[in-house]
Amino acid sequence: MSDVQPIFDEDAIEAARKRFAGPVEFLKSAPALEHLPDAEVPEVAFAGRSNVGKSSLLNALVGRKALARTSVTPGRTQELNFFDVGDPLLFRVVDMPGYGFAKAPKDIVKKWRFLVNDYLRGRQALKRALVLIDSRHGIKDVDREILEMLDRAAVSYRLVMTKADKVKASDLAVTVAATETEARRRPAAHPDIIVTSSEGGMGIPELRAAVIEAIG
């Protein structure tokens, strides 16, 4: 599937690798806007429905085994988690709370909606969101909800396919094509998507390069 990946030259891939090779540290969790850290450096946020493999992808991105916590209960973490990258500090990765968890109480879902919407609309440091889509299922209605929030907030975002190793190549090609078609119809979406596998490392160099490209 390498032919579907966006094109980053070797210099961009290597520069991104070096950026992520330095210190990456958990900063804080923010359950509400008043707990956000100062907007002193660019931020790139990762969003995805519960069980999309977000924690595993973040760990692969930064080359750490347990930086982002994985939970046996999808949707359990309902806070914005901030990670500092670089020393001196270069930028922050923001792990947004998972969405689409069927068993969550309505008040939790409402809290998630307000927190995420307020962050997306009011955070000037946010340069881009990366929205994770499960390669086994493609874009679902719960994904479209966050895409519409991003479109309304005029926040630039890119779609990232996860768990590509769990799908036959022919099925993956169909899902990727459908995802690209939808991305190109959305006003705030980047037209190119990234196909990844946390286990096999597919697309991780391109994902790092996409993050660095986003922060400028």
Summary of the structure (lengths in Angstrom):
residues: 216
radius of gyration: 16.0
end to end distance: 27.1
largest distance: 47.2
contacts: 695
relative contact order: 0.20
helix: 40%
strand: 20%
